[in-house]
Amino acid sequence: MPRRFHKHKVLLDENLSPRTAFPSLNSKFDVKHVRDDLKRGGLPDPQLYQLAVKQQRILLTYNTKHFHQLAGTLNDPGIIGISPHLTSAQVDTKVTALLIRSTPNALAGKFTDLTGET
């Protein structure tokens, strides 16, 4: 029996392009951009993490150094760190593929590192 599709909730860090730059991700999942959609740009990393946890959104960020330390410290849905060397199209493809094959709790409390390596 095929696994049921889960519509993950995602929060884009302010250093990422607006959600319209990720058409596949944006069409399949509930995506919000912290600056453009929530009008909460400039939040310090711990507060952004708390916002993602409060809204139960997987946090997508280039800022792997700071958020790697925060992953799993609260009951979070997960953090996905991406390489700044990836284009928006590559981010769209990689993150969408990851989320499509992830169960609702597969990423919870974890830091998932997506790089440009194949």
Secondary structure, 3 states (H helix, E strand, C coil): CCCCCCCCEEEECCCCCCHHHCHHHHHHCEEEECCCCCCCCCCCHHHHHHHHHHCCCEEEECCHHHHHHHCCCCCCCCEEEECCCCCHHHHHHHHHHHHHCCCCCCCCCCEEEECCCC
